[in-house]
Amino acid sequence: MSSTWVWTGVAIYVVFATVTAYLSRSGKSLNMAHYFLGNRQMGGFVSAMSYSATTYSAFMLIGLAGLTYAGGVGALGFELIYLCGVTLVLIFGPRFWLVGQRFGYVTPSEMLGHRYDNRSVAVVAAITSCVFLIPYSAVQLAGVGYLMSGMTDGAVTFTSGTILATILAIVFSLVAGLRSVAWTDSLQAIVMIISATLVVIFVINELGGLGSFFGSLSEDHPGALSVPGNGFFSFSTFLGLTLPWVFFSISNPQVSQRLYTPGSMRDLRRMLLGFMVFGFIYTLVSVTWGFAALLRFPGLETGDLATPTLLASDLVPTVLGIIVMIGIIAAAVSTIDSIMLTLSSMLTRDVYAVAKKDSTEGQQLLVGKFVLPVIAIAAYLFAQLELDLIAVLSVSASAGLLVMVPSIIGTFFWRRGTAAGALASIIVAGTLVFFLELTGTRFLGQGSGVWGLLVSVVLFVGISLATPAPTERATEFLEHTREKLRERQAV
Amino acid sequence: MNGSKVWWLVAVAVLILLSYLVPYTLLSGVDAWYGSFLFWTLVTAIVIGINAVVSSAWRD
């Protein structure tokens, strides 16, 4: 693709997205909830689209298509099991939302600290999130760099691509906090779902229709439609991949924080169902891309080339190919800016406000806005370094955040859970995941997430039983939740 | 938790468990669209349906 085409596409996207960000403003933000949670007044549709754009990073359409290309239908199972796991929002969504309304939480880590009556829990949860999510953002930024330079055969450099993504992420989050992030996310999600689905229609049509598509897959690529198929998706690989993702909706703060934002239970419901339908379509689309590339271009060096090769091929009209490519870049930005916003709110609310106890909401907000570009620049610098360590942390992000799951579940379901149990489980299991990933160790053939979760559960339960529970706080918190859940008829 | 809603959640848990078991056992030899591809797709559609039913009771 010529760099003129790419830059034209990027320019059109930047103009539309910036105007959208600007239009999303709603008065001056004076407090943390207004800026970081859209004043807890977000509508259901925008919440659903933004949740989708935040969850599905650039690499869904590259990574999942690539995984399908390399391992077959197991990739579909992996992503759909994650989507079924979003049912956790059915249980935790109303709970997060109700306690957010009652206690004014801005971040999920703040909720943990308050519930376990120990602010160290909030500090540790916030720092753990930063340790895993800043490198994850860095890899997303690097992805934009690679994608743009790849699309133009190096005419647009890696550095220009990453700088562009960094600046856009800063602008979209600074204009109006969550509101501008959510609206630009929605723009990206809608354009993407339409254009990506159109690509599927074009490609399947070119390949002779649906019947011939699946028929050729079975004939030319035995094992592509079953697991373990060609052996790529062994059961332990499948389990290791899916487990961290089943709990993604409560373990990853950039999405669990969104449970505080809807304006009503009705909006929360729309967010949940809208996201699930979006994710379902998006998953089927990505997997179909992978299969189509396998049929038409069977000899690619790696699965990651499946999407770029397919989009640049004569199966897809050029203009549509460019729209989708720009959409993939926008998808990276929409994931990064949401993560930045969440991490900034955590560092401000759970670290700065703990260190400076008399800080006002206004001061916290000011610090938060200052921290936003600092996080973006840190991610940018990491992306430039291209250190192995960054890649390790990024890959282990979902497994690393999994270690917080026992404490999060305990928040609502176990009166006996204690701060000591939460702290030990997060710190020890988090460190274990990090070292397993760093050294590439697979105990008994299982991935780091499996061991991280197991150790985290044992420590959380064991140490909680051996230490005194914050009875008064637990009672206040759980009684309020129970009463309100009953009023709202939620499970 | 309300009784009937809990059963819906148990159903989702069972469906997720089956999503691990069935494709690796019963369907591992079915190398066609009506094998694991259809199974996972149907399971997800049912789970989304359950989410719609359970959340339809939510009140503001």
Interface residues (C-beta under 8 A of the other chain):
Chain A: V73 G74 L76 G77 L80 I81 L83 C84 G85 V86 T87 L90 I91 P94 F214 S218 P222 G223 A224 L225 S226 V227 P228 G229 F235 F238 L239 T242 V246 S264 M265 R266 L268 R269 L272 L273 M276 V277 F280 L284 E487 R488 Q489 A490 V491
Chain B: M1 N2 K5 V6 W8 L9 V12 L15 I16 S19 Y20 P23 Y24 L27 S28 G29 V30 D31 A32 W33 G35 S36 F37 W40 T41 V43 T44 A45 V47 I48 I50 N51 A52 V54 S55 S56 A57 W58 R59 D60
